[in-house]
Amino acid sequence: MDSRDEDGPLESWLVRIRGRVQGVGFRDACMRRAHALGITGWVRNRLDGSVEALLQGPSEQLAKMRGWLRHGVSTASVDGLDAVRLQPPLARFDRFECRPTE
């Protein structure tokens, strides 16, 4: 059994963060925060200047991560956050990684 199963049902969220969030260490900090919370998935820059993340994990940890994403790092300026819960079935991630810009 995967250790994440012990924390409750697995949820998946697609999150888009807008504002001054590129070139300020946002993705690296996002990766560190996700690792600390035990969240899997990915984060990437978007060509429109936003940052996008797919987050997987237990509901409580994901709520904490979305709360963190609303502010991010001190060098960022988050103007908005859109979060959509994705419905299963969805591929299960085994780590959190940074992906190329799309």
N, C-alpha and C positions, 0 to 999 in steps of 0.2 A: 504494500500500500504506500502511496506517495505521502510524504509528511504533510503536504498542503491539504490533503483530504481530512486530516485530523482537526484542522482549524475551521471546518465548515465547508459548505458548497463552494465550488470554484465559479467565479464570475469573470466576465471579460468586458472591458470598456474601451472604446475608441475615444480619445481625447485630443482636441485641437486647442492649442494655446496661442493667443495672438498678443501682439505688442512688441516691445524690444526684447526679443527672446533668442535671437541668433547673434553669435559672436560675443556672448557674455558668459559662457561656461554653463549655460542652462542644461544642455544634454548631459554633460558629464555629471553635474550635480543631480540630475534626474536619475541617472544610472546608480549613483551612490545611494540615493534615498530609496529607490526600488529594491536594491540589494539589502539594505538595512531592514526593510519591511517584509522581505521574502516574496516580493512580487516578481513575476516573470512577464516577458513580452519584449517590446522594443520601443525605441524612440528615434525620431529622425527630423531633420529640417525639411521644410517644404519650400518650394520655389517662390511662394507668395510671401515669405518672411515669417511664417508661423512655424510652430513646432508641433508635431503629431506624435502621439504615443498610443500603443496598444498595451493595455494593462490586464494581467490575469492574476487572480488570487482570491482569498477570502474577502467577503464584503467589508469587514472592519478595516483591514489593511488597505483596501482600495479606497475607502472613504478617507483615510488618513493621507493617502497619496494624492487624491484629487484636491484635498485641502492644501497640501503643500504646493501643488502645481498652480494654485490661484495666486501665489506670491513668488515662488521659485527662489532664485538667488538674489542677493542684495543688488547686484549689478543689472538685473533684469527689471523691466517694467511691464507687468502683465495687464493688458487692457481687457481681455476677455478669455473665457474658457467655455468650450462646448464639449459636453460629455454625453455619449450615447452608449447605453448598455447593449451589448451584442448578444443575440440569442444563439444557443447551441443548435447544431453541432459546430464546433470551432476547433481548429488544431490546437493542441496543448503545447505550450512552450515550456522548456526546461531551464531557461535562464533569461536574464534581461540583457539586451544588447543594443548597441547603437547601429543604426542602418544608414545607408547612403541617402543623400538628399533626393527627394522625388518631387 
